[in-house]
Structures are given as C-alpha cells and as structure tokens.
Amino acid sequence: MDILKLVSTAVLLSALGLSGCSGMTHQEKGTVAGAAVGGVAGNVLCGGVLCTGAGAVVGGVIGHEITKDKK
C-alpha cells in the first residue's frame, strides 16, 4: 500500500508541476531553471540555507539575463 501512495503522489506532483509551466514565457522558464541550478550549486558549495538562497537568486538573475530577447 505504501508504494501505491508514493507512485500516486509522484504522478500528481509531476502533473501539477508540468501544467504550471505551460503559460510561462521563454524568459520566465530560463529564470526558473537558473534559480534551480543556482540553488543546487549554492547548496553544494556551502551547504547552508543562506548559500542555497543566494545561489538561487544569482542563478535566477543569470537565467533571466541569458534568455532575454536580443532586440
């Protein structure tokens, strides 16, 4: 019974996560991806909540700027 709950929860969270990104622009997706990568990198480098948050902020800004339209 426990494995069924785990699989059901994983499927539900995956569906909710994927549907939440459907209306995002290319730049918003880049910001979110950058924040995720930066958060992981900050956690690996320092291992604290402050470093994880700082890495997410820096990664989000970098992702935002990289995916900016070149007009």
Distance bins in CASP14 RR format, pairs under 12 A and 6 or more apart:
PFRMAT RR
TARGET T0000
AUTHOR 0000-0000-0000
RMODE 2
METHOD distances of the structure
MODEL  1
1 7 0 0 0 0 0 1 0 0 0 0 0
1 8 0 0 0 0 0 1 0 0 0 0 0
2 8 0 0 0 0 0 1 0 0 0 0 0
2 9 0 0 0 0 0 1 0 0 0 0 0
3 9 0 0 0 0 0 1 0 0 0 0 0
3 10 0 0 0 0 0 1 0 0 0 0 0
4 10 0 0 0 0 0 1 0 0 0 0 0
4 11 0 0 0 0 0 1 0 0 0 0 0
5 11 0 0 0 0 0 1 0 0 0 0 0
5 12 0 0 0 0 0 1 0 0 0 0 0
6 12 0 0 0 0 0 1 0 0 0 0 0
6 13 0 0 0 0 0 1 0 0 0 0 0
7 13 0 0 0 0 0 1 0 0 0 0 0
7 14 0 0 0 0 0 1 0 0 0 0 0
8 14 0 0 0 0 0 1 0 0 0 0 0
8 15 0 0 0 0 0 1 0 0 0 0 0
9 15 0 0 0 0 0 1 0 0 0 0 0
9 16 0 0 0 0 0 1 0 0 0 0 0
10 16 0 0 0 0 0 1 0 0 0 0 0
10 17 0 0 0 0 0 1 0 0 0 0 0
11 17 0 0 0 0 0 1 0 0 0 0 0
11 18 0 0 0 0 0 1 0 0 0 0 0
12 18 0 0 0 0 0 1 0 0 0 0 0
12 19 0 0 0 0 0 1 0 0 0 0 0
13 19 0 0 0 0 0 1 0 0 0 0 0
13 20 0 0 0 0 0 1 0 0 0 0 0
14 20 0 0 0 0 0 1 0 0 0 0 0
14 21 0 0 0 0 0 1 0 0 0 0 0
15 21 0 0 0 0 0 1 0 0 0 0 0
15 22 0 0 0 0 0 1 0 0 0 0 0
16 22 0 0 0 0 0 1 0 0 0 0 0
17 23 0 0 0 0 0 1 0 0 0 0 0
17 24 0 0 0 0 0 1 0 0 0 0 0
17 32 0 0 0 0 0 1 0 0 0 0 0
18 24 0 0 0 0 0 1 0 0 0 0 0
18 29 0 0 0 0 0 1 0 0 0 0 0
20 28 0 0 0 0 0 1 0 0 0 0 0
20 29 0 0 0 0 0 1 0 0 0 0 0
20 32 0 0 0 0 0 1 0 0 0 0 0
21 28 0 0 0 0 1 0 0 0 0 0 0
21 29 1 0 0 1 0 0 0 0 0 0 0
21 30 0 0 0 0 0 1 0 0 0 0 0
21 31 0 0 0 0 0 1 0 0 0 0 0
21 32 1 0 0 1 0 0 0 0 0 0 0
21 33 0 0 0 0 0 1 0 0 0 0 0
21 36 0 0 0 0 0 1 0 0 0 0 0
22 28 0 0 0 0 0 1 0 0 0 0 0
22 29 0 0 0 0 0 1 0 0 0 0 0
23 29 0 0 0 0 1 0 0 0 0 0 0
23 32 0 0 0 0 0 1 0 0 0 0 0
24 30 0 0 0 0 1 0 0 0 0 0 0
24 31 0 0 0 0 1 0 0 0 0 0 0
24 32 1 0 0 1 0 0 0 0 0 0 0
24 33 0 0 0 0 0 1 0 0 0 0 0
24 67 0 0 0 0 0 1 0 0 0 0 0
25 31 0 0 0 0 1 0 0 0 0 0 0
25 32 0 0 0 0 0 1 0 0 0 0 0
25 64 0 0 0 0 0 1 0 0 0 0 0
25 67 0 0 0 0 1 0 0 0 0 0 0
25 68 0 0 0 0 0 1 0 0 0 0 0
25 69 0 0 0 0 1 0 0 0 0 0 0
26 32 0 0 0 0 0 1 0 0 0 0 0
26 33 0 0 0 0 0 1 0 0 0 0 0
26 63 0 0 0 0 0 1 0 0 0 0 0
26 64 0 0 0 0 0 1 0 0 0 0 0
26 66 0 0 0 0 0 1 0 0 0 0 0
26 67 1 0 1 0 0 0 0 0 0 0 0
26 68 0 0 0 0 1 0 0 0 0 0 0
26 69 0 0 0 0 1 0 0 0 0 0 0
26 70 0 0 0 0 0 1 0 0 0 0 0
27 33 0 0 0 0 0 1 0 0 0 0 0
27 34 0 0 0 0 0 1 0 0 0 0 0
27 60 0 0 0 0 0 1 0 0 0 0 0
27 61 0 0 0 0 0 1 0 0 0 0 0
27 63 0 0 0 0 1 0 0 0 0 0 0
27 64 1 0 0 1 0 0 0 0 0 0 0
27 65 0 0 0 0 1 0 0 0 0 0 0
27 66 0 0 0 0 1 0 0 0 0 0 0
27 67 1 0 1 0 0 0 0 0 0 0 0
27 68 1 0 0 1 0 0 0 0 0 0 0
27 69 1 0 0 1 0 0 0 0 0 0 0
27 70 0 0 0 0 0 1 0 0 0 0 0
28 34 0 0 0 0 0 1 0 0 0 0 0
28 35 0 0 0 0 0 1 0 0 0 0 0
28 60 0 0 0 0 0 1 0 0 0 0 0
28 63 0 0 0 0 0 1 0 0 0 0 0
28 64 0 0 0 0 1 0 0 0 0 0 0
28 67 0 0 0 0 1 0 0 0 0 0 0
28 68 0 0 0 0 0 1 0 0 0 0 0
29 35 0 0 0 0 0 1 0 0 0 0 0
29 36 0 0 0 0 0 1 0 0 0 0 0
29 60 0 0 0 0 0 1 0 0 0 0 0
29 63 0 0 0 0 1 0 0 0 0 0 0
29 64 0 0 0 0 0 1 0 0 0 0 0
29 66 0 0 0 0 0 1 0 0 0 0 0
29 67 1 0 0 1 0 0 0 0 0 0 0
30 36 0 0 0 0 1 0 0 0 0 0 0
30 37 0 0 0 0 1 0 0 0 0 0 0
30 38 0 0 0 0 0 1 0 0 0 0 0
30 59 0 0 0 0 1 0 0 0 0 0 0
30 60 1 0 0 1 0 0 0 0 0 0 0
30 61 0 0 0 0 0 1 0 0 0 0 0
30 62 0 0 0 0 1 0 0 0 0 0 0
30 63 1 0 1 0 0 0 0 0 0 0 0
30 64 1 0 0 1 0 0 0 0 0 0 0
30 65 0 0 0 0 1 0 0 0 0 0 0
30 66 1 0 0 1 0 0 0 0 0 0 0
30 67 1 0 1 0 0 0 0 0 0 0 0
30 68 0 0 0 0 1 0 0 0 0 0 0
31 37 0 0 0 0 0 1 0 0 0 0 0
31 38 0 0 0 0 0 1 0 0 0 0 0
31 56 0 0 0 0 0 1 0 0 0 0 0
31 57 0 0 0 0 0 1 0 0 0 0 0
31 58 0 0 0 0 0 1 0 0 0 0 0
31 59 0 0 0 0 1 0 0 0 0 0 0
31 60 1 0 1 0 0 0 0 0 0 0 0
31 61 0 0 0 0 1 0 0 0 0 0 0
31 62 0 0 0 0 1 0 0 0 0 0 0
31 63 1 0 1 0 0 0 0 0 0 0 0
31 64 1 0 1 0 0 0 0 0 0 0 0
31 65 0 0 0 0 1 0 0 0 0 0 0
31 66 0 0 0 0 1 0 0 0 0 0 0
31 67 1 0 0 1 0 0 0 0 0 0 0
31 68 0 0 0 0 1 0 0 0 0 0 0
32 38 0 0 0 0 0 1 0 0 0 0 0
32 39 0 0 0 0 0 1 0 0 0 0 0
32 56 0 0 0 0 0 1 0 0 0 0 0
32 59 0 0 0 0 0 1 0 0 0 0 0
32 60 1 0 0 1 0 0 0 0 0 0 0
32 63 0 0 0 0 1 0 0 0 0 0 0
32 64 0 0 0 0 1 0 0 0 0 0 0
32 67 0 0 0 0 0 1 0 0 0 0 0
33 39 0 0 0 0 0 1 0 0 0 0 0
33 40 0 0 0 0 0 1 0 0 0 0 0
33 56 0 0 0 0 0 1 0 0 0 0 0
33 59 0 0 0 0 1 0 0 0 0 0 0
33 60 0 0 0 0 1 0 0 0 0 0 0
33 62 0 0 0 0 0 1 0 0 0 0 0
33 63 1 0 0 1 0 0 0 0 0 0 0
33 64 0 0 0 0 0 1 0 0 0 0 0
33 66 0 0 0 0 1 0 0 0 0 0 0
33 67 0 0 0 0 1 0 0 0 0 0 0
34 40 0 0 0 0 1 0 0 0 0 0 0
34 41 0 0 0 0 1 0 0 0 0 0 0
34 42 0 0 0 0 0 1 0 0 0 0 0
34 55 0 0 0 0 1 0 0 0 0 0 0
34 56 0 0 0 0 1 0 0 0 0 0 0
34 57 0 0 0 0 0 1 0 0 0 0 0
34 58 0 0 0 0 1 0 0 0 0 0 0
34 59 1 0 1 0 0 0 0 0 0 0 0
34 60 1 0 1 0 0 0 0 0 0 0 0
34 61 0 0 0 0 1 0 0 0 0 0 0
34 62 1 0 0 1 0 0 0 0 0 0 0
34 63 1 0 1 0 0 0 0 0 0 0 0
34 64 0 0 0 0 1 0 0 0 0 0 0
34 65 0 0 0 0 0 1 0 0 0 0 0
34 66 0 0 0 0 1 0 0 0 0 0 0
34 67 0 0 0 0 1 0 0 0 0 0 0
35 41 0 0 0 0 0 1 0 0 0 0 0
35 42 0 0 0 0 0 1 0 0 0 0 0
35 52 0 0 0 0 0 1 0 0 0 0 0
35 53 0 0 0 0 1 0 0 0 0 0 0
35 54 0 0 0 0 0 1 0 0 0 0 0
35 55 0 0 0 0 1 0 0 0 0 0 0
35 56 1 0 1 0 0 0 0 0 0 0 0
35 57 1 0 0 1 0 0 0 0 0 0 0
35 58 0 0 0 0 1 0 0 0 0 0 0
35 59 1 0 1 0 0 0 0 0 0 0 0
35 60 1 0 1 0 0 0 0 0 0 0 0
35 61 0 0 0 0 1 0 0 0 0 0 0
35 62 0 0 0 0 1 0 0 0 0 0 0
35 63 1 0 0 1 0 0 0 0 0 0 0
35 64 0 0 0 0 1 0 0 0 0 0 0
36 42 0 0 0 0 0 1 0 0 0 0 0
36 43 0 0 0 0 0 1 0 0 0 0 0
36 52 0 0 0 0 0 1 0 0 0 0 0
36 53 0 0 0 0 0 1 0 0 0 0 0
36 55 0 0 0 0 0 1 0 0 0 0 0
36 56 1 0 0 1 0 0 0 0 0 0 0
36 59 0 0 0 0 1 0 0 0 0 0 0
36 60 0 0 0 0 1 0 0 0 0 0 0
36 62 0 0 0 0 0 1 0 0 0 0 0
36 63 0 0 0 0 0 1 0 0 0 0 0
37 43 0 0 0 0 0 1 0 0 0 0 0
37 44 0 0 0 0 0 1 0 0 0 0 0
37 52 0 0 0 0 0 1 0 0 0 0 0
37 55 0 0 0 0 1 0 0 0 0 0 0
37 56 0 0 0 0 1 0 0 0 0 0 0
37 58 0 0 0 0 0 1 0 0 0 0 0
37 59 1 0 0 1 0 0 0 0 0 0 0
37 60 0 0 0 0 1 0 0 0 0 0 0
37 62 0 0 0 0 1 0 0 0 0 0 0
37 63 0 0 0 0 1 0 0 0 0 0 0
37 66 0 0 0 0 0 1 0 0 0 0 0
38 44 0 0 0 0 1 0 0 0 0 0 0
38 45 0 0 0 0 1 0 0 0 0 0 0
38 46 0 0 0 0 0 1 0 0 0 0 0
38 51 0 0 0 0 0 1 0 0 0 0 0
38 52 0 0 0 0 1 0 0 0 0 0 0
38 53 0 0 0 0 1 0 0 0 0 0 0
38 54 0 0 0 0 1 0 0 0 0 0 0
38 55 1 0 1 0 0 0 0 0 0 0 0
38 56 1 0 1 0 0 0 0 0 0 0 0
38 57 0 0 0 0 1 0 0 0 0 0 0
38 58 1 0 0 1 0 0 0 0 0 0 0
38 59 1 0 1 0 0 0 0 0 0 0 0
38 60 1 0 0 1 0 0 0 0 0 0 0
38 61 0 0 0 0 1 0 0 0 0 0 0
38 62 0 0 0 0 1 0 0 0 0 0 0
38 63 0 0 0 0 1 0 0 0 0 0 0
39 45 0 0 0 0 1 0 0 0 0 0 0
39 46 0 0 0 0 0 1 0 0 0 0 0
39 47 0 0 0 0 0 1 0 0 0 0 0
39 48 0 0 0 0 0 1 0 0 0 0 0
39 49 0 0 0 0 0 1 0 0 0 0 0
39 50 0 0 0 0 0 1 0 0 0 0 0
39 51 0 0 0 0 1 0 0 0 0 0 0
39 52 1 0 1 0 0 0 0 0 0 0 0
39 53 1 0 0 1 0 0 0 0 0 0 0
39 54 0 0 0 0 1 0 0 0 0 0 0
39 55 1 0 1 0 0 0 0 0 0 0 0
39 56 1 0 1 0 0 0 0 0 0 0 0
39 57 0 0 0 0 1 0 0 0 0 0 0
39 58 0 0 0 0 1 0 0 0 0 0 0
39 59 1 0 0 1 0 0 0 0 0 0 0
39 60 0 0 0 0 1 0 0 0 0 0 0
39 62 0 0 0 0 0 1 0 0 0 0 0
40 46 0 0 0 0 0 1 0 0 0 0 0
40 47 0 0 0 0 0 1 0 0 0 0 0
40 51 0 0 0 0 0 1 0 0 0 0 0
40 52 0 0 0 0 1 0 0 0 0 0 0
40 53 0 0 0 0 0 1 0 0 0 0 0
40 55 0 0 0 0 1 0 0 0 0 0 0
40 56 0 0 0 0 1 0 0 0 0 0 0
40 59 0 0 0 0 1 0 0 0 0 0 0
41 47 0 0 0 0 0 1 0 0 0 0 0
41 51 0 0 0 0 1 0 0 0 0 0 0
41 52 0 0 0 0 1 0 0 0 0 0 0
41 53 0 0 0 0 0 1 0 0 0 0 0
41 54 0 0 0 0 0 1 0 0 0 0 0
41 55 1 0 0 1 0 0 0 0 0 0 0
41 56 0 0 0 0 1 0 0 0 0 0 0
41 57 0 0 0 0 0 1 0 0 0 0 0
41 58 0 0 0 0 1 0 0 0 0 0 0
41 59 1 0 0 1 0 0 0 0 0 0 0
41 60 0 0 0 0 0 1 0 0 0 0 0
41 62 0 0 0 0 0 1 0 0 0 0 0
42 48 0 0 0 0 1 0 0 0 0 0 0
42 49 0 0 0 0 0 1 0 0 0 0 0
42 50 0 0 0 0 1 0 0 0 0 0 0
42 51 1 0 1 0 0 0 0 0 0 0 0
42 52 1 0 1 0 0 0 0 0 0 0 0
42 53 1 0 0 1 0 0 0 0 0 0 0
42 54 1 0 0 1 0 0 0 0 0 0 0
42 55 1 0 1 0 0 0 0 0 0 0 0
42 56 1 0 0 1 0 0 0 0 0 0 0
42 57 0 0 0 0 0 1 0 0 0 0 0
42 58 0 0 0 0 1 0 0 0 0 0 0
42 59 0 0 0 0 1 0 0 0 0 0 0
43 49 0 0 0 0 1 0 0 0 0 0 0
43 50 0 0 0 0 0 1 0 0 0 0 0
43 51 1 0 0 1 0 0 0 0 0 0 0
43 52 1 0 1 0 0 0 0 0 0 0 0
43 53 0 0 0 0 1 0 0 0 0 0 0
43 54 0 0 0 0 0 1 0 0 0 0 0
43 55 0 0 0 0 1 0 0 0 0 0 0
43 56 0 0 0 0 1 0 0 0 0 0 0
44 51 0 0 0 0 1 0 0 0 0 0 0
44 52 0 0 0 0 1 0 0 0 0 0 0
44 55 0 0 0 0 0 1 0 0 0 0 0
45 51 1 0 0 1 0 0 0 0 0 0 0
45 52 0 0 0 0 1 0 0 0 0 0 0
45 53 0 0 0 0 0 1 0 0 0 0 0
45 54 0 0 0 0 1 0 0 0 0 0 0
45 55 0 0 0 0 1 0 0 0 0 0 0
45 58 0 0 0 0 0 1 0 0 0 0 0
46 52 1 0 0 1 0 0 0 0 0 0 0
46 53 0 0 0 0 1 0 0 0 0 0 0
46 54 0 0 0 0 1 0 0 0 0 0 0
46 55 0 0 0 0 1 0 0 0 0 0 0
47 53 0 0 0 0 0 1 0 0 0 0 0
47 54 0 0 0 0 0 1 0 0 0 0 0
47 55 0 0 0 0 0 1 0 0 0 0 0
48 54 0 0 0 0 1 0 0 0 0 0 0
48 55 0 0 0 0 0 1 0 0 0 0 0
48 56 0 0 0 0 0 1 0 0 0 0 0
49 55 0 0 0 0 0 1 0 0 0 0 0
49 56 0 0 0 0 0 1 0 0 0 0 0
50 56 0 0 0 0 0 1 0 0 0 0 0
50 57 0 0 0 0 0 1 0 0 0 0 0
51 57 0 0 0 0 0 1 0 0 0 0 0
51 58 0 0 0 0 0 1 0 0 0 0 0
52 58 0 0 0 0 0 1 0 0 0 0 0
52 59 0 0 0 0 0 1 0 0 0 0 0
53 59 0 0 0 0 1 0 0 0 0 0 0
53 60 0 0 0 0 0 1 0 0 0 0 0
54 60 0 0 0 0 0 1 0 0 0 0 0
54 61 0 0 0 0 0 1 0 0 0 0 0
55 61 0 0 0 0 1 0 0 0 0 0 0
55 62 0 0 0 0 1 0 0 0 0 0 0
55 63 0 0 0 0 0 1 0 0 0 0 0
56 62 0 0 0 0 0 1 0 0 0 0 0
56 63 0 0 0 0 0 1 0 0 0 0 0
57 63 0 0 0 0 0 1 0 0 0 0 0
57 64 0 0 0 0 0 1 0 0 0 0 0
58 64 0 0 0 0 0 1 0 0 0 0 0
58 65 0 0 0 0 0 1 0 0 0 0 0
59 65 0 0 0 0 1 0 0 0 0 0 0
59 66 0 0 0 0 1 0 0 0 0 0 0
59 67 0 0 0 0 0 1 0 0 0 0 0
60 66 0 0 0 0 1 0 0 0 0 0 0
60 67 0 0 0 0 0 1 0 0 0 0 0
61 67 0 0 0 0 0 1 0 0 0 0 0
61 68 0 0 0 0 0 1 0 0 0 0 0
62 68 0 0 0 0 0 1 0 0 0 0 0
END
